[in-house]
Amino acid sequence: MKLRKILLFIAITLLASGCNRLNPSTPEIPATVVIGDLTQTQAPYVAPTFSAQVCPIPPGSPDLPSLNNPHTWAPDILAYLNAGGFVSSLLDHIQASNSTDPSAKAGEILDLNEDGFEDLVLVLKQAPSELTPLPSGSLLIFLCSDEAFRAVYVTSPASEAGLPKLQAARDFTGDGHPELLTLWESCGAHTCFAQAEILKWNGSGFENLWQGRSDDLPSPDIELQGPLADGSTAISITARGIGSVGAGPYREIRRTWTWHPEPGRFEVSEEALANPKYRIHVLHDADQAALEGDYETATIGYLRVMEDGTLDDWSSGEDGRAALRAYAAFRQIVIDIRTGNTANAENGLDFLRAAYPPGSPHHSYAALAERFWETYKIEGDLREACLAAQSYTLNNPENILEPLYYGYANRTYLAADICPLDNE
């Protein structure tokens, strides 16, 4: 009799609400996927079919919940659902009255615990107040169980984690079962950040499978890649930049998480900086290569800083380019001394003397090279020459260090960075 009752309720609900089921079309993911050094060519992703029936609750006509009090969201919505309220009407109500972003998802309908009945995931937003000055909200999950919904996952509306967003619902682990990718967004005056989570039903509750921070990536773009060879999906987050002039030019960072079955977590598998388009970032790469003893790469980088007209000089313009060019020439002199190529070092010094004579802008870099060179000739010791260069920098920070400062999103140079001693 119980089975007949359930079937009768399903038939009535299907007729009344058009099944009330959410089956969005899933866009295809590119067939060629690159994770680290591995390229995988596979068929476009097709989401598994998680067939489920609507929760067998007799249809009713309860009033829609007011959603005015964040602390009663869960019980008010639960009462509405178990009184036979239509899920589609609830989603429309939340979208219209609780969301300031028309493109944001108000919820998802899918079978999360695989009992054959559709469950409901909702996102609600709390307006800023004296107690919560920044936007926040709640993520609520209701499972259909024993002919009724029950609330199994409810986050605090006053959480400092930020505003929850439903990014995607699909099989991320490749085990044929659905998971939820959610983002907790927090925004400052100019820039937004987001901490990702992947929630999975483990039989008794929802577990977060995500490991590591993503909320240090400003203005994030999310990309799903897959399926991979094991059927899982990789998640890449690209930091697009900081929306503040004081941050300076930003170099994009791409971080990728992949599924690791043994620990049962999505872990960072790759992090890469975008190819530099700003001159200052080419200089950063060259300095780093020199610090690591890769003088060939460093030399290529310093030459690009000096000669590549396609690089963006940011707001510093020609004056900034002249300063970076002078500094790169000095650093190349240091490399030439390190590698025993004193003839090239002398040529570099002659270039600085001619290009940056006394009284000209950025002559201090030529003077810096002179101090370095003269100390090296007298002492015959590269370490002493570097110490002399560092001492000159300490006495002239506005002429040596300040032209190398390109905002707080970039490296801040100290005197010790001008002629490092690490490779001695």
Steps between C-alpha positions, in 0.01 A plus 500: 500500500786738578647447151160565337466819708844621390422430133168684530670806652763497223236485228303789652814712540616432145165611361482809719855631466641355183723271710654797684834362390801708407691354207723780369693440185868442572748686277773294343848528645790516251620156402872575543600534863848596621587438865865561579705338222226251410268561206189285485273496196159371590138522400311812607366471850147364529352522847382168649127464517393508862141389452277574797138556589347797675461473874162323561330776698134571421478833318365785708463876482701646789611864498851560379748565784570868563882459513524814716672338796822309413478299821164348399588428137551128556186428707278727288613342175474151648143569612412626153646194326338248732164674462514414130637828365641485150878509474490695176293775664745514792798538264326780311414668831859486624633627169259792498513606865837389633750537217665815372671309221252377237757254366570337837350158564235496768521123530550156351269198490672162483529172688799555725471190720384269218186370661304559182337827607593856415668712765524877516797736537432869563708816534359801683659840549497713814510876449782687677419631847678640805574147616602369157629800301611284208266288283451150635249222464408139558540179310210265579459138391171313544488125439179316414457221754198293605253705295624831642791740476749545781769762538839328513744785426446863602781756529471802727373815327747699712802299385814699427570267208308733270220450253438144374458432129405179322760455228417153368338167586648196328714191550837655584672190638418258219316255725165552328352696792425874510686764700450873546762762418425807710686828537509724806553848363635798693563841347701800606479851363638400161550124480315176570641168621336158534569187704387186320341189648391169353224347710421129483249287690689236700201311635447706811578856398673721246879499492723762342749331264692818419849548638691826496427868463346668200403822676845648436429519125354844418215533246482125440384330180392136537554241226396134508712255302402143430423227516860393556619145456349391833169673428565784746489872429784743560420848628722790396475842661672792332567818695424785262625789709452756775270787414708766672744738334728468802546129430685574178505270198375152583636175365234234474539178698330175406459231768355157423346247736463133402340202670728277708310181594741379769454794739154558354565867433534753221857622533710759317676329211635801315560872545634718225557868434379636168762596245613854588364788295636776724870594497520492879386137506768398249747667735362304796548174309855593403591590857356173625693300240821678601432426866460130412826497304332467159707774341411412142129554566576811703705649216218437251260672739721804559546543125120493456462767767751717317396441138146357467275781378187283517498487881252716690663768714181553702442857616872563552542550124833585339654620825419170667640311205825700520536415872437130450737495205778652712439260787496199264833614352650515849371153587651364179836645603474308828425178309796559268730536800355188659562300183849644440405703193670825599514627140121496478479661843720788380283541189193517723662765715590704189137478388372634834755783500394609151125453540470643852764777538519723810198729528276273291196311637596172664874577499502335844495156337817588312652624827390176665682301232809720540510434876457125442768489228760707682464294818535179301817627329656600833391202711473233233207365701146486366355490849670825594382656174141401577524637851621829354200503260264430788654780704455744210136392471437557870629855459295562182173307540289762318717463189562124504210331679204730440508466116472123551180526707191424291226474759414270788407207273861487386837438650648760737876526453743537788867594487597134540306414182707734283808280518412174680769301675319166502701347217837582651 
